Amino acid sequence: MKKIKIQILNTFTSDIIFEYEKRDNTIMDTLMEAIKSGVNLHSADLHKANLGYANLSGANLGYANLYCAYLHNANLSGANLGYANLYCADLYDANIRDAKGLSSIPMACPQDGSFIGWNLILKNLS
C-alpha cells in the first residue's frame, strides 16, 4: 500500500498546521498524531472531517472550522471550542462536559417569525 500524506491547514491562512504521512492514513490518524504531538489546532480546517469517537479531550479547537464535521460520540471534554464553526456538525452523544468557549457560539434564532429549535441535553457523567 502507498503512503498517504494528510495536511491540516489553517482555516484563515491555508498555512500547514500539521502534516502526517503513513500507509492507509486518515484524517482521524493525522489529528490524533497532532494531538499526541501537542500541536495547537486553533483555527484548524476540519470541515466535514469524520471524527466520530475521537478523543479530543483538552484540544484547542478555538476558531476551528468544524462545519458539518462528524463528531458522533467524540470526547470533547475540556476542549476549547470558543468561536469554533459547529454549523451542521453532528454532536450526537458527544461528551462536551467542561468544554470551554461554548458561550461564544452564537445562537441562530431569527429575530422574528417562527423556527424549530432543539434543546441540547448534557448528561451528568460524575
C-alpha positions in Angstrom: 0.0 0.0 0.0 1.1 3.5 -0.8 1.7 6.1 2.0 -0.8 8.9 2.2 0.2 12.4 3.4 -2.6 14.4 5.0 -2.2 18.1 6.0 -4.2 20.0 8.5 -4.5 23.6 7.3 -5.2 26.9 8.9 -8.8 28.0 8.1 -7.9 31.6 7.6 -4.4 31.5 6.0 -4.2 28.0 4.5 -0.8 27.6 6.2 0.1 24.0 7.2 -0.6 23.5 10.9 0.5 19.8 10.9 1.1 17.0 8.4 1.5 13.3 8.8 2.2 10.5 6.4 1.7 6.8 6.8 0.2 3.8 5.0 -3.6 4.0 4.9 -3.6 7.3 6.6 -6.9 9.0 7.6 -7.8 12.5 8.9 -8.5 10.8 12.2 -5.0 9.3 12.3 -3.5 12.6 11.4 -5.5 14.5 14.0 -4.6 12.0 16.7 -0.9 12.4 15.9 -1.2 16.1 16.0 -2.8 16.0 19.5 -0.2 13.4 20.7 2.5 15.8 19.5 0.9 18.7 21.3 0.1 20.7 18.2 -2.2 23.7 18.8 -5.2 23.1 16.5 -6.5 26.7 16.9 -8.0 27.7 13.5 -7.7 24.2 12.0 -9.8 23.5 9.0 -11.6 20.2 9.9 -14.8 20.8 7.9 -16.6 17.6 7.0 -14.0 15.5 8.9 -15.1 12.1 10.2 -14.1 12.4 13.9 -16.6 10.0 15.4 -15.4 8.5 18.6 -12.3 10.7 18.6 -10.6 11.6 21.9 -10.3 15.4 21.5 -10.2 16.0 25.2 -8.4 19.2 26.1 -7.6 20.0 22.4 -7.5 23.7 21.4 -10.2 23.9 18.7 -10.9 27.6 19.1 -11.9 29.1 15.8 -11.6 25.7 14.2 -13.7 25.0 11.2 -15.8 22.0 12.2 -18.5 22.8 9.6 -20.5 19.5 9.1 -17.9 17.5 10.9 -19.0 14.1 12.2 -18.3 14.3 16.0 -20.7 11.5 17.0 -19.6 10.1 20.4 -16.4 12.2 20.3 -14.8 13.1 23.6 -14.6 16.9 23.7 -14.3 17.2 27.4 -12.2 20.2 28.4 -11.6 21.1 24.7 -11.6 24.8 23.8 -14.4 25.3 21.3 -14.5 29.1 21.5 -15.7 30.6 18.3 -15.5 27.2 16.5 -17.7 26.8 13.5 -20.0 23.9 14.5 -22.7 24.6 12.0 -24.3 21.4 10.9 -21.8 19.3 13.0 -23.0 16.0 14.3 -22.5 16.1 18.1 -24.8 13.2 18.9 -23.7 11.7 22.2 -20.5 13.8 22.1 -19.0 14.5 25.5 -18.8 18.3 25.8 -18.5 18.3 29.6 -16.2 21.1 30.8 -15.7 22.2 27.2 -14.6 25.8 27.1 -16.0 28.6 25.0 -19.4 27.2 24.3 -20.9 30.6 25.3 -19.1 32.2 22.4 -21.1 30.1 19.9 -23.8 32.4 18.6 -27.4 31.4 18.7 -29.0 31.2 15.3 -32.6 32.1 16.3 -34.4 34.6 14.0 -35.4 38.0 15.4 -39.0 37.4 14.4 -41.1 34.7 12.8 -41.3 31.0 13.7 -38.5 28.5 13.9 -37.8 25.0 15.1 -35.3 24.7 18.0 -33.6 21.8 19.6 -32.5 21.5 23.2 -29.1 20.2 24.0 -29.2 17.9 27.0 -26.0 17.4 28.8 -25.6 14.1 30.8 -24.1 14.3 34.2 -21.2 11.8 34.0 -20.0 12.2 37.5 
